[in-house]
Amino acid sequence: MNQARPANYLTVEQYLDGELGSTVRHGYVNGQVYAKAQANDRHNLIATNANALLNTALPDTCEVFISDMKVHIHTETDTVFYYPRRHGLL
């Protein structure tokens, strides 16, 4: 059974087009868009140090990115775009 889409539903294409001209980053979860909180100095310092440690500790086949890298996750049931933060590693 198909569920009705919310009035503020965006397609992936609409989301990506909107991000091109936006000064605020947004996450995308199955048609819903969420503004991403802006990082502060302390957060950036912690992220930089964590990135450096992970980058030297992981094998060369792994890549470590900071929060400015948009990640696209597509499964059978979900389409998600995230800007990873300190609360999770993808």
Secondary structure as the mmCIF struct_conf table of DSSP 4:
data_model
#
loop_
_struct_conf.conf_type_id
_struct_conf.id
_struct_conf.beg_label_comp_id
_struct_conf.beg_label_asym_id
_struct_conf.beg_label_seq_id
_struct_conf.end_label_comp_id
_struct_conf.end_label_asym_id
_struct_conf.end_label_seq_id
HELX_LH_PP_P HELX_LH_PP_P1 ASN A 2 PRO A 6
TURN_TY1_P TURN_TY1_P1 ALA A 7 ASN A 8
HELX_RH_AL_P HELX_RH_AL_P1 VAL A 12 LEU A 20
TURN_TY1_P TURN_TY1_P2 GLY A 21 GLY A 21
BEND BEND1 THR A 23 VAL A 24
STRN STRN1 HIS A 26 VAL A 29
TURN_TY1_P TURN_TY1_P3 ASN A 30 GLY A 31
STRN STRN2 GLN A 32 ALA A 35
HELX_LH_PP_P HELX_LH_PP_P2 LYS A 36 ALA A 39
HELX_RH_AL_P HELX_RH_AL_P2 ASP A 41 ALA A 57
BEND BEND2 LEU A 58 LEU A 58
TURN_TY1_P TURN_TY1_P4 ASP A 60 THR A 61
TURN_TY1_P TURN_TY1_P5 SER A 67 ASP A 68
BEND BEND3 MET A 69 MET A 69
STRN STRN3 VAL A 71 HIS A 74
BEND BEND4 GLU A 76 THR A 77
STRN STRN4 THR A 79 TYR A 82
TURN_TY1_P TURN_TY1_P6 ARG A 86 HIS A 87
#
